[in-house]
Amino acid sequence: MKELNQHHTRFPRVRRHPAQPVKSDVWHAQKRVLTSKMRTGCSAENLVIWYLKQHNWTICAKNYQTRRGEADIIASKMNEDLKGYPTVTFVEVKSRTTTHGLAPEINVTQTKRKKIISTMRHWIGTHEYDKAVYRCDIAAVIIARHKAPRIQYFKHAFYIREAFGW
């Protein structure tokens, strides 16, 4: 009898009105439409993840979001900055589809930096890393037509000394 009750609690019988949409219809209605900018950004993030993995980084999170900000990629690696300690880097990915105009890394504004710092605070508070080195990097990706994508990686792109009191 106990098994029977467990079965019923796992799969409750829900009656629906015939005019009510089926779950699959609701899911299709809520699909996100990806714009060309969103596709370019997603491709750039995937290229940077590939780049980091080629350099022996471990990807901890992608598109880590908090109430106050977002980090595109969070990666860690042992013995990068200090021997015997892990380095955790928060990578901001900026991309362009043309080689003309401003460089993508210029678009990391002071407001965006503050959001990354607040995301770092949240990450440090929720994840247990004993004596780790934290840094902020920027990856600038140019994806031009009929050309191979180009990645420029800037280590220690900006400093966070004043935000953490270091």
Secondary structure as UniProt FT lines:
FT   HELIX           2..10
FT   TURN            18..19
FT   HELIX           23..29
FT   HELIX           36..54
FT   TURN            55..56
FT   STRAND          58..65
FT   STRAND          70..78
FT   TURN            83..84
FT   STRAND          86..96
FT   HELIX           104..107
FT   HELIX           110..126
FT   TURN            130..131
FT   STRAND          133..142
FT   TURN            145..146
FT   STRAND          150..154
FT   TURN            155..156
FT   HELIX           161..164
//
